[in-house]
Amino acid sequence: MRKLILIGIAALAIVHPLRAAPAAGNSPSSAKPAGVAQAVTVTVDTDSTKAVLDAVLNPALTMAEALRIAALPGNQGLIRKARSYGRPGTDELFAKALVAAAQRDDAAEDPGKFRFGPVREHAAQIRATLAKLEDPASHLLARVKARIAEFTPSSLGGHVTGYLIVGGTSGGFAFGGPEFFLNLDRFPSAALAATIMEHELFHAIQGIARASSPTADAACLAKIPHSEELSRLFMSLEMEGSASLVGDVSAIPAGIDEESDKVRKQTLRRIDQVGQSITLLELSTHGLRTGAQVSYGDIYALGFYGDEVLYALGYVMARAIASEEGKGAIAALTGRPGALFVQRYRKLKNYGKSEDVPVLFPATLQAAEQLAACAEGAR
């Protein structure tokens, strides 16, 4: 099966790779000379999307064919994502769900929640979205490339693979490595799909950056109760907040299409309710620091699944940092412990002086300062 490298981002990235943004405060003249800076190249694989679309429209699909489709790398990510939600995710269950959808047996059991029935019904729309993304004249993928380059750390190099998929319950996801997955069935708008691609692609950039960044001092962290859980909480806040700024749904112009308008309005509503996010972060931090009998998984699910309450706060914080200190400040924080993100936000000149830079509660700030000290000591 042919692997398609999308010309708008991948081929350009090979010829003119994603160039890093200068660090905050650096002038262009202080940046590395052209040809010396590290670069990140990107390829985008559409095999999984095209194979599943063909399969769900083929009533004669066999289990052997379905298992071959399940083995494609993009679909392996979909199976892995099902397991991350605590669902049974296997190649066999994927294949059974695919065959059931092809035979229009929408009452068949689907324990992995691959949801290929809706994919079948939306097949024409998904193909249209994919065609727009692949069309160089749309400039959508060139825009993705340019946006990512603005936030990429100056020393970063590597390769990212993006997989366009269909099915499952997530719109886009990554696992912390140099890859990302985008479910086109959730984004019938090409403009919205490109914006979410920016978000997920930046997660892959974060994964590369984290692998090469210094970690916090272990001996220092050992002196802080529940430091591992607190570090994970602030890391998620930074990662989702920064990625939400890079792939900024709220900045999509109104009137492009109905679906983009709908998601944009939902995002703006969450941002308007950022006070609830601040309260949830404080309660979560307090609970972790005091050893409350609530698992980190429960806290994560409350803040980053479902209504994604903490996404809004992370976005507001990242937006404020970039507004005051430049996009290079976000690049400099990428891959570093999340407590440094909270600390950087707290030290902004406009902190607490504007509704766009709201104040955080004491437990959050105290925990972040403790963890940040351990991170700074490891530099």
Buried (B, 14 or more C-beta within 10 A) or exposed (E): EEEBBBBBBBBBBBEEBBBBBBBBEBEEEEBEEEEEBBBBBBBBBBBBBBBBBBBBBBEEBEEEBBBBBBEBBBBBBBBEBBEEBEBEBBBEBBBBBBBBBBBEEBEBEBEBBBBBBBBBBBBEBBEEBBEBBBBEEBEBBBBBBBBBBBBBBBBBBBBBBBBBBBBBBBBBBBBBBBBBBBBBBBBBBBBBBBBBBBBBBBBBBBBBBBEEBEEBBEEBBEEBEBBEBBBBBBBBBBBBBBBBBBBBBBEBEEEBEEBBBEBBEBBEEBBEEBEBBBEBBBBBBBBBBEEEEEEBEEBBEBBBEEBBBBBBBBBBBBBBBBBBBBBBBBBBBBBBBBBBBBBBBBEBEEBEEEEEBBEBBEBBBEBBEBBBBBBBEBE
